[in-house]
Amino acid sequence: MAEYKLLLPSMGEGVMEATVITWLFNEGDQVKEDDSVVEIATDKVDSDVPTPVSGKIVKILKQKDEVAKVGEAIAILEIEGESGSTAAEEVKTETPAPDAETIKAIEKPLNPTSTSHVEFSGDLYLSPLVKSIAQQENISETELKTIKGSGLEGRITKEDILAHVSNRGNQPQSAPQQSAPVQAASTPPAVTSAPASTISVAAGDEIIPMDRMRKIIAENMVKAKHIAPHVTSFIETDVTNVVKWRAKNKDMFEKREGEKLTFMPIFVKAIVKAIQDFPMINVSINGDNIIKKKNINIGMATALPDGNLIVPVIKNADQLSLSGLAKAINDLAYRARNKKLRPEDTQGATYTISNVGSFGNLMGTPIIPQPQVAIMAIGAIVKKPAVLETKDGDVIAIRQLMFMSHSYDHRVVDGSLGGMMLKHVHDYLQNWDLNTEI
């Protein structure tokens, strides 16, 4: 018999570690090739890790809630083979650990939207998330070297740097150094959070600890509001033609494709066409540079059964037909709700849509996911009396109306651009051709 080290596999660009959620087998259990043996979570998505070999789990190396690095052993299996074969050789055969060049490429910041210009020499190992926090908080490399890391080989984890930031404000202030006068156009100081107030807990109150995903959502939302000055525009759209078209085509589409035809592919189609009209909506900010994105990747905010939120991404949405969009949206929504998304399914969005109407809401003011610069919320479709212009004069008729709200980053998107883009989406939906093929 031989020992085989089961490694944490690569989970996509920028993902360097994962947290063990639960083991699906115990020590001593037999597993077969391709069996899912452990559930893991990254800051992007939850997923399973299958075993590439059959054998018996003799030792679990990473317990529940422990963090493992990509390429690190998480369990040891006993497999058929000659004894004495080195685990290292087996590891290289199955999942080679990333080399220095790969690590360097992966560790480029995922969210290059920091308003500071902190640079790092590479002497320190920093995960993309830690590096992003350091840039947002304007923590220099010299200061980072004073933080005692609790991760593998003393590496700085997210918890280490957040604890440092929290304690930073409690440190005594040193005497200010003499420096040249700061001009008005200089980078604004980093936003600091006000100290949390003490919350009293009364008899009968229930304390519910945030789960891992809720903590990530909270951190991302706070960061997004700190980074981007939000402006929101609203418009009410007559989608009567859209409602009629879907009603006419949904049964035929489901019979032909075996897929539900929802309103979402129609909304995405209109948004994609408006982005093509105004490509400066499809950008990100990196310091003083604007990165104009070639691909149009639409994030789709999806509510999960446990009350959390995830944003799977429709890649290259501009290259998909209405039928293709419907299939892609249904597939992503199904896999999101059943925890079947891959890490790459939640990466690379350049613009996001949130359907608040699915909860019966008329409108909302959505928060822009970083590093994007805009997001659109779609409200509920409601029958209302509306004034219509006809050749015989104005009349009042019952129409299907819907509010849309467009939040955008005022650093690069002014009211004219944000408002005109929203108006174009409105026009595409309001003038929807009833003869559109699918």
C-alpha positions in Angstrom: 0.0 0.0 0.0 1.1 3.6 -0.6 0.2 6.9 0.8 -1.4 9.7 -1.3 -1.7 13.3 -0.3 -4.9 14.9 -1.4 -4.2 18.5 -2.2 -6.4 21.6 -2.4 -6.7 22.1 -6.1 -6.4 25.4 -8.1 -9.8 27.2 -8.0 -9.3 29.9 -10.5 -7.2 33.0 -10.9 -6.6 35.0 -7.8 -8.0 32.3 -5.4 -5.1 31.2 -3.2 -6.8 29.6 -0.2 -10.0 28.1 1.0 -11.8 27.3 4.3 -12.9 23.8 5.1 -16.7 23.8 5.6 -17.3 20.1 6.3 -15.8 16.7 5.5 -18.2 14.3 3.7 -16.2 11.3 4.9 -14.4 10.4 8.1 -11.0 8.9 8.8 -11.1 5.2 8.0 -13.8 5.6 5.3 -13.2 4.2 1.8 -13.6 6.6 -1.1 -13.8 6.1 -4.8 -12.2 8.1 -7.6 -14.1 11.3 -8.3 -16.0 11.1 -5.0 -16.6 14.6 -3.4 -14.8 14.3 -0.1 -14.9 17.8 1.4 -16.8 21.0 1.0 -14.7 24.2 0.9 -15.4 27.9 0.7 -13.5 30.8 -0.8 -14.3 34.5 -0.8 -16.0 33.8 -4.2 -18.0 30.6 -3.9 -18.6 27.3 -2.1 -17.6 24.1 -3.9 -16.7 20.4 -3.4 -13.2 18.8 -3.7 -13.3 15.4 -5.4 -10.5 12.8 -4.9 -8.6 11.8 -8.1 -7.9 8.3 -6.7 -9.6 5.5 -4.8 -8.5 4.6 -1.3 -9.0 4.9 2.4 -8.8 8.2 4.3 -6.2 7.6 6.9 -5.7 11.1 8.2 -7.6 14.5 7.8 -5.0 17.3 7.9 -7.3 20.3 7.7 -10.3 20.3 10.1 -13.6 22.2 9.8 -13.1 26.0 9.7 -9.3 25.7 9.0 -7.8 27.4 6.0 -5.7 25.6 3.4 -3.6 27.1 0.6 -3.8 26.0 -3.0 -1.4 23.0 -3.4 -1.4 22.2 0.3 -2.3 18.7 1.5 -5.7 18.5 3.2 -5.8 14.7 3.8 -3.8 11.5 3.4 -5.2 8.5 1.6 -4.0 4.9 1.6 -4.1 3.6 -2.0 -3.0 0.6 -3.9 0.6 0.7 -5.0 4.1 0.1 -3.9 5.0 1.3 -0.4 7.7 3.9 -0.1 6.6 6.0 -3.0 6.9 9.6 -2.0 3.8 11.7 -1.5 5.6 14.6 -3.2 6.0 12.6 -6.4 2.3 11.8 -6.4 1.3 15.4 -5.7 3.3 16.6 -8.7 1.6 14.1 -10.9 -1.9 15.1 -9.8 -1.9 18.8 -8.9 1.4 20.6 -9.3 2.0 23.4 -6.8 2.1 26.8 -8.4 5.6 28.0 -9.3 6.9 31.4 -8.5 5.8 33.0 -11.8 2.3 31.6 -11.4 2.0 32.9 -7.9 3.3 36.3 -9.0 0.7 36.5 -11.7 -2.1 35.3 -9.5 -1.3 37.8 -6.8 -2.1 40.8 -8.9 -4.8 42.8 -7.0 -8.3 41.6 -7.9 -9.9 44.9 -7.1 -7.5 47.5 -8.4 -9.8 50.4 -7.4 -7.8 51.7 -4.4 -7.5 55.4 -4.3 -4.0 55.0 -2.8 -0.9 54.1 -4.6 0.8 51.8 -2.2 3.2 49.4 -3.9 4.8 46.2 -2.6 8.2 44.9 -3.6 7.2 41.2 -3.5 9.3 40.3 -0.5 6.1 39.6 1.4 3.6 36.9 0.5 0.3 38.7 0.3 -3.0 37.2 -0.9 -5.1 39.4 -3.3 -7.6 40.1 -0.5 -4.9 41.1 2.0 -3.1 43.3 -0.6 -6.4 45.0 -1.4 -7.1 45.8 2.2 -3.6 47.1 2.7 -4.0 49.4 -0.3 -7.4 50.6 0.8 -6.1 51.4 4.3 -2.9 52.9 2.9 -0.7 50.4 4.9 2.9 50.6 3.7 5.2 47.5 3.2 7.2 48.7 6.2 4.1 48.6 8.4 3.0 45.3 7.0 6.3 43.8 8.1 5.4 44.6 11.7 2.3 42.5 11.6 2.8 39.0 13.0 1.1 36.6 10.5 -0.9 33.6 11.8 -1.1 31.9 8.4 1.1 29.2 6.8 4.8 30.0 7.3 3.9 33.2 9.1 1.9 34.7 6.3 -0.5 37.6 7.0 -4.2 36.5 6.8 -7.3 38.6 6.4 -8.0 38.3 10.1 -4.4 39.5 10.9 -4.7 42.7 8.8 -8.2 43.5 9.9 -7.1 43.2 13.5 -4.2 45.5 12.8 -6.5 48.0 11.1 -8.9 47.9 14.1 -6.0 48.4 16.6 -4.4 51.1 14.4 -6.7 53.7 15.7 -5.9 52.9 19.3 -2.1 53.4 18.8 -0.7 56.6 20.2 -0.1 59.2 17.5 3.6 60.0 16.8 4.7 63.5 16.2 3.9 64.6 12.7 6.8 64.7 10.2 7.6 67.9 8.3 6.5 67.5 4.7 5.8 69.7 1.7 2.4 71.4 1.5 -0.3 69.1 0.2 -2.1 70.4 -2.8 -5.9 70.4 -3.0 -5.8 67.7 -5.8 -4.0 65.2 -3.7 -5.4 61.8 -2.9 -8.1 62.0 -0.2 -7.3 60.3 3.1 -8.5 56.8 3.7 -11.9 56.5 5.2 -11.8 55.3 8.8 -14.8 53.6 10.4 -16.4 55.1 13.5 -15.9 53.0 16.6 -18.8 50.6 17.0 -21.3 51.5 19.6 -22.2 49.1 22.4 -25.5 47.4 21.7 -27.6 46.4 24.7 -29.1 43.0 24.6 -32.5 42.7 26.3 -34.1 39.6 27.7 -35.5 37.4 25.0 -33.2 38.9 22.3 -31.6 36.3 20.1 -27.9 36.7 19.1 -27.2 35.2 15.6 -23.5 35.1 14.6 -22.9 36.0 11.0 -22.0 33.1 8.8 -19.0 33.2 6.6 -20.8 34.4 3.5 -22.7 37.1 5.3 -19.4 38.4 6.7 -18.0 38.6 3.2 -21.1 40.4 1.9 -20.9 42.9 4.8 -17.2 43.6 4.2 -17.7 44.0 0.4 -20.7 46.3 0.8 -18.9 48.6 3.3 -15.9 48.7 1.1 -18.0 49.5 -2.0 -19.7 52.5 -0.3 -16.3 53.7 1.0 -14.7 53.6 -2.5 -17.4 54.8 -4.9 -19.5 58.0 -4.5 -22.9 56.6 -5.5 -25.5 58.5 -7.6 -28.8 56.8 -8.6 -31.1 57.8 -11.4 -34.7 56.4 -11.9 -37.0 55.9 -14.8 -40.5 54.3 -15.3 -40.8 52.1 -18.4 -43.9 50.8 -20.2 -43.0 47.1 -20.7 -46.5 46.1 -22.1 -44.9 44.8 -25.3 -42.3 42.8 -23.4 -45.1 41.2 -21.3 -47.2 40.4 -24.4 -44.1 38.9 -26.2 -43.1 36.7 -23.4 -46.7 35.4 -22.9 -46.8 34.6 -26.6 -43.5 32.7 -26.6 -42.9 31.2 -23.2 -44.8 27.9 -23.8 -43.3 27.3 -27.2 -39.8 28.0 -25.9 -40.2 25.7 -22.9 -41.5 22.9 -25.2 -38.7 23.4 -27.7 -35.8 24.0 -25.3 -36.9 22.5 -22.0 -36.2 25.8 -20.4 -38.3 28.5 -18.7 -38.4 31.8 -20.4 -38.2 34.6 -17.8 -38.0 38.3 -18.2 -34.4 38.4 -17.2 -32.9 37.6 -20.6 -34.9 40.4 -22.1 -33.6 42.8 -19.5 -30.0 41.6 -20.0 -30.4 42.0 -23.8 -31.5 45.6 -23.5 -28.7 46.4 -21.0 -26.1 44.9 -23.3 -27.3 46.9 -26.2 -27.2 50.1 -24.0 -23.6 49.2 -22.9 -22.6 48.9 -26.5 -24.1 52.4 -27.1 -22.2 53.8 -24.0 -19.0 51.7 -23.6 -17.7 54.0 -20.9 -20.1 52.4 -18.5 -18.2 49.1 -19.0 -15.1 50.3 -17.2 -13.1 49.9 -14.0 -10.8 52.4 -12.1 -7.2 51.7 -11.3 -5.8 54.7 -9.4 -5.9 57.5 -11.9 -6.5 55.2 -14.9 -9.8 54.1 -16.4 -9.7 50.5 -17.7 -12.2 50.2 -20.6 -13.3 46.5 -20.7 -13.4 44.7 -24.0 -15.8 41.9 -22.9 -19.3 42.6 -21.6 -19.8 40.2 -18.6 -23.1 40.7 -16.8 -23.3 39.9 -13.1 -26.7 38.7 -12.0 -27.4 39.2 -8.3 -29.1 36.0 -7.0 -30.8 35.4 -3.7 -29.9 32.1 -2.0 -32.3 29.9 0.0 -30.3 30.7 3.2 -30.9 34.4 2.8 -27.5 35.2 1.4 -26.6 36.7 -1.9 -24.2 35.6 -4.7 -23.5 37.1 -8.1 -22.9 34.6 -10.9 -21.6 36.1 -14.2 -22.9 35.7 -17.7 -19.6 35.8 -19.7 -19.6 37.6 -23.1 -23.3 38.4 -22.9 -23.1 40.5 -26.0 -22.3 37.3 -28.0 -25.4 35.4 -26.9 -28.8 35.3 -28.5 -32.0 35.7 -26.5 -32.2 31.9 -26.4 -28.5 31.6 -25.3 -29.1 34.2 -22.6 -32.1 32.4 -21.3 -30.2 29.1 -21.0 -27.2 30.7 -19.4 -29.3 32.6 -16.9 -31.3 29.5 -15.9 -28.2 27.4 -15.6 -26.4 29.9 -13.4 -29.4 30.6 -11.2 -30.0 26.8 -10.7 -26.4 26.1 -9.8 -26.2 29.1 -7.5 -29.2 28.0 -5.5 -27.9 24.4 -5.3 -24.3 25.3 -4.5 -22.9 24.0 -7.8 -21.2 27.2 -9.0 -17.5 27.0 -9.8 -15.2 29.9 -8.6 -14.8 31.2 -12.2 -18.6 31.5 -12.4 -18.5 34.5 -10.0 -15.5 36.3 -11.5 -15.0 38.9 -14.2 -18.3 40.8 -14.1 -18.1 44.2 -15.8 -21.7 45.3 -15.0 -24.4 44.0 -12.7 -28.2 43.7 -12.8 -30.4 43.2 -9.7 -34.0 42.1 -10.0 -35.6 43.6 -6.9 -39.0 43.2 -8.6 -38.8 39.5 -7.8 -39.5 40.4 -4.2 -42.4 42.6 -5.1 -40.3 45.8 -4.7 -41.0 48.8 -7.1 -37.5 50.2 -7.0 -34.2 50.1 -5.1 -30.9 51.9 -4.8 -28.3 49.1 -5.4 -24.7 49.2 -4.2 -22.1 49.0 -7.0 -20.0 45.9 -6.8 -16.3 46.7 -7.0 -14.4 47.1 -9.3 -17.4 47.9 -11.5 -18.8 51.4 -11.9 -22.5 50.8 -12.3 -25.4 48.5 -11.5 -29.1 48.5 -12.5 -32.1 47.4 -10.4 -35.2 46.2 -12.1 -38.5 46.7 -10.2 -41.8 44.8 -10.2 -44.0 45.0 -13.2 -47.4 46.6 -12.2 -50.5 47.3 -14.1 -51.3 51.0 -14.0 -53.4 53.6 -15.8 -51.2 55.6 -18.2 -51.6 58.4 -20.7 -51.0 57.3 -24.3 -50.6 59.5 -27.3 -52.7 58.5 -30.3 -53.5 60.0 -33.6 -56.9 60.9 -32.2 -55.4 62.5 -29.1 -54.4 61.4 -25.6 -56.2 58.5 -24.0 -55.9 56.7 -20.6 -55.2 52.9 -20.9 -54.1 50.1 -18.6 -50.4 49.4 -19.2 -47.7 47.2 -17.7 -45.2 49.7 -16.0 -41.9 49.1 -14.3 -39.3 51.3 -12.5 -35.6 50.9 -13.2 -32.9 52.5 -11.0 -29.3 53.0 -12.1 -26.6 53.5 -9.5 -23.2 54.7 -10.9 -19.8 55.7 -9.6 -19.6 59.5 -9.8 -15.8 59.5 -10.0 -16.1 58.5 -13.7 -19.8 58.4 -14.6 -21.5 61.7 -14.6 -25.3 62.2 -14.6 -25.4 62.6 -18.3 -23.7 59.3 -19.1 -25.5 57.4 -16.3 -28.9 58.9 -17.2 -28.5 58.4 -21.0 -27.5 54.8 -20.6 -30.6 54.2 -18.4 -32.8 56.0 -21.0 -31.5 53.7 -23.8 -32.4 50.6 -21.7 -35.8 52.2 -21.2 -36.2 52.8 -25.0 -35.2 49.3 -25.9 -37.7 47.7 -23.6 -40.6 50.1 -24.2 -40.2 49.7 -28.0 -39.7 45.9 -27.9 -40.7 44.3 -31.2 -43.5 41.8 -30.8 -42.1 39.9 -33.8 -38.7 39.3 -32.1 -37.6 35.7 -32.7 -36.2 33.5 -30.1 
